[in-house]
Amino acid sequence: MAEDTIRIAECPLCGESHQYSMKVNREIISGLATQPQSFRQVSFQREFACPKTKDGFEGTITLTETTMMPIVSVEILGIHQED
């Protein structure tokens, strides 16, 4: 499972920009290694929490998946913390 980040450029609740950590779980299909790989856009509806108002809002995430690594799940972990 890969951890990634997503930025909401303008929060619908407070108008500010927020960056969230998320986990993207992809299935690996090794039997298709000899087939040409294709790409497609997939969208997921997820719940986000505004760190300023503490209220939730629903957002759509669009990611690219491949035939060899389809996306199984996307989990929002919370506000991204810089190291």
Backbone bond lengths (Angstrom), bond angles and torsions (degrees), N, CA, C in turn:
res aa  C-N    CA-C-N  psi(-1)  N-CA   C-N-CA  omega(-1)  CA-C   N-CA-C  phi
1 M - - - 1.443 - - 1.520 107.93 -
2 A 1.299 117.26 128.23 1.458 121.59 -178.42 1.523 110.50 -97.33
3 E 1.338 115.59 138.46 1.455 119.36 174.69 1.516 107.86 -96.68
4 D 1.314 115.54 135.51 1.451 122.30 -175.24 1.516 108.95 -138.39
5 T 1.314 116.88 178.39 1.457 120.83 175.56 1.520 110.05 -128.81
6 I 1.318 114.68 155.29 1.460 121.61 175.15 1.516 107.58 -137.29
7 R 1.313 116.47 140.30 1.461 121.23 179.34 1.527 109.26 -109.84
8 I 1.333 114.41 128.06 1.465 120.92 171.02 1.527 104.51 -93.71
9 A 1.330 116.71 111.06 1.470 121.00 -173.79 1.521 112.05 -65.59
10 E 1.331 116.95 -37.56 1.465 120.36 -179.99 1.523 109.04 -141.60
11 C 1.306 116.16 104.13 1.466 122.37 179.54 1.531 109.07 -61.00
12 P 1.339 118.12 131.42 1.468 119.68 179.70 1.531 113.18 -69.15
13 L 1.328 117.99 -11.99 1.463 120.83 -178.25 1.528 113.30 -97.44
14 C 1.339 117.17 -37.45 1.468 118.96 -176.77 1.531 113.09 -124.08
15 G 1.334 117.70 -11.48 1.464 121.24 178.72 1.516 115.12 83.87
16 E 1.333 118.33 -5.33 1.462 121.47 -179.34 1.530 111.00 -88.61
17 S 1.330 116.16 168.91 1.457 123.12 176.81 1.526 108.92 -91.50
18 H 1.343 117.51 136.87 1.458 122.40 177.76 1.520 109.11 -132.90
19 Q 1.326 116.54 145.79 1.458 122.11 176.16 1.527 108.48 -115.20
20 Y 1.340 116.25 130.61 1.460 122.74 -176.97 1.522 110.41 -117.00
21 S 1.335 115.83 146.64 1.464 121.36 171.17 1.522 107.57 -88.16
22 M 1.323 115.84 144.94 1.460 120.50 177.80 1.516 109.75 -146.81
23 K 1.320 116.02 155.72 1.463 121.96 174.79 1.518 108.09 -112.23
24 V 1.316 114.74 131.02 1.461 121.62 177.21 1.520 107.40 -113.79
25 N 1.321 116.26 117.01 1.460 122.00 -179.88 1.528 107.91 -98.50
26 R 1.327 115.79 120.59 1.468 121.60 -179.45 1.521 109.49 -116.96
27 E 1.311 115.66 140.42 1.463 121.58 175.01 1.521 107.61 -87.45
28 I 1.310 117.32 139.62 1.470 121.04 177.17 1.522 107.88 -103.18
29 I 1.325 115.71 119.76 1.460 121.67 179.85 1.518 107.30 -107.92
30 S 1.326 116.20 95.73 1.469 120.74 -173.76 1.521 112.82 -76.37
31 G 1.321 118.91 -23.67 1.459 121.17 -178.52 1.509 113.95 -66.09
32 L 1.343 117.41 -14.85 1.463 121.17 -179.12 1.523 112.94 -94.52
33 A 1.332 117.21 11.09 1.466 120.86 -174.87 1.525 113.21 -59.57
34 T 1.322 118.23 -27.41 1.463 120.59 -179.27 1.524 112.00 -89.17
35 Q 1.322 117.68 -8.98 1.467 122.08 -179.48 1.525 109.97 -87.97
36 P 1.349 117.12 150.72 1.468 118.46 174.66 1.536 109.51 -64.44
37 Q 1.305 115.57 137.86 1.454 121.12 -177.78 1.529 110.08 -85.16
38 S 1.326 115.89 136.83 1.459 119.16 175.51 1.526 108.52 -120.53
39 F 1.312 115.02 157.73 1.455 122.45 -176.83 1.520 108.66 -119.96
40 R 1.346 115.68 148.75 1.461 119.09 174.27 1.520 109.10 -151.37
41 Q 1.310 114.66 153.93 1.457 122.28 178.06 1.529 108.42 -88.67
42 V 1.338 116.71 131.71 1.461 121.96 176.05 1.527 108.23 -126.31
43 S 1.329 116.53 142.56 1.457 121.60 -177.71 1.521 110.87 -115.31
44 F 1.319 115.26 145.44 1.464 122.93 -180.00 1.523 108.54 -132.29
45 Q 1.324 117.80 135.28 1.461 123.39 173.17 1.528 106.93 -90.01
46 R 1.314 117.64 127.15 1.456 121.51 179.69 1.516 110.08 -138.29
47 E 1.330 115.06 156.11 1.466 122.37 178.98 1.528 108.89 -93.30
48 F 1.327 116.50 132.30 1.452 124.08 177.05 1.523 108.31 -118.54
49 A 1.319 117.86 156.15 1.463 122.69 175.43 1.521 108.75 -118.70
50 C 1.314 116.14 128.02 1.465 121.03 177.13 1.534 107.90 -73.65
51 P 1.334 118.44 123.94 1.467 119.81 -179.08 1.531 113.11 -70.25
52 K 1.312 116.60 -18.76 1.462 119.92 -178.58 1.534 111.35 -84.89
53 T 1.343 116.58 -47.22 1.472 120.21 -176.82 1.522 112.42 -94.83
54 K 1.341 116.52 -16.56 1.475 124.03 -176.77 1.532 112.85 68.45
55 D 1.326 117.34 7.86 1.465 121.47 177.27 1.519 109.72 -90.90
56 G 1.333 115.57 159.05 1.456 120.70 179.74 1.514 112.10 -98.69
57 F 1.323 115.16 156.46 1.464 121.76 173.09 1.518 108.34 -148.80
58 E 1.327 115.87 154.13 1.457 121.03 179.92 1.516 109.62 -95.54
59 G 1.332 115.40 137.77 1.454 120.85 178.50 1.519 110.62 -135.12
60 T 1.311 115.79 159.89 1.460 122.03 178.76 1.521 109.25 -108.04
61 I 1.327 115.51 129.19 1.462 122.69 177.17 1.524 107.02 -108.69
62 T 1.330 117.50 130.11 1.455 121.84 176.02 1.524 108.14 -115.08
63 L 1.327 115.86 121.95 1.463 122.91 -178.63 1.526 109.78 -124.43
64 T 1.315 115.56 162.30 1.461 121.14 176.37 1.516 109.23 -101.34
65 E 1.322 116.24 130.86 1.460 120.95 174.11 1.520 108.84 -120.65
66 T 1.326 115.88 161.01 1.461 121.31 177.91 1.523 109.15 -115.66
67 T 1.320 116.38 164.75 1.459 120.08 178.46 1.521 110.99 -65.03
68 M 1.335 117.69 -28.45 1.468 121.35 -179.76 1.525 112.91 -86.05
69 M 1.346 117.82 -16.62 1.463 121.92 -178.66 1.532 110.81 -140.68
70 P 1.341 116.80 68.82 1.466 118.31 178.80 1.530 111.16 -68.74
71 I 1.325 115.62 149.86 1.464 121.20 179.51 1.518 109.14 -80.51
72 V 1.327 115.84 128.70 1.460 122.63 -179.85 1.525 110.36 -94.51
73 S 1.351 116.86 -42.83 1.462 120.06 -178.83 1.521 110.57 -156.79
74 V 1.333 114.29 157.72 1.463 122.20 176.18 1.524 106.72 -132.85
75 E 1.341 116.45 126.59 1.454 121.66 -179.17 1.525 110.04 -123.45
76 I 1.328 116.98 126.27 1.465 121.66 175.62 1.532 107.00 -83.73
77 L 1.336 116.68 123.58 1.462 122.13 -176.30 1.522 112.80 -92.92
78 G 1.325 117.48 -22.63 1.458 121.59 -179.15 1.515 110.77 131.82
79 I 1.323 115.54 -170.59 1.472 121.06 -179.48 1.523 109.16 -62.48
80 H 1.321 115.99 134.19 1.463 121.88 -179.42 1.525 109.84 -70.90
81 Q 1.312 116.34 129.42 1.465 122.40 177.60 1.522 108.60 -104.17
82 E 1.326 116.45 121.16 1.459 120.81 177.34 1.517 109.45 -68.23
83 D 1.352 116.76 143.65 1.468 120.69 177.95 1.502 111.92 -76.02
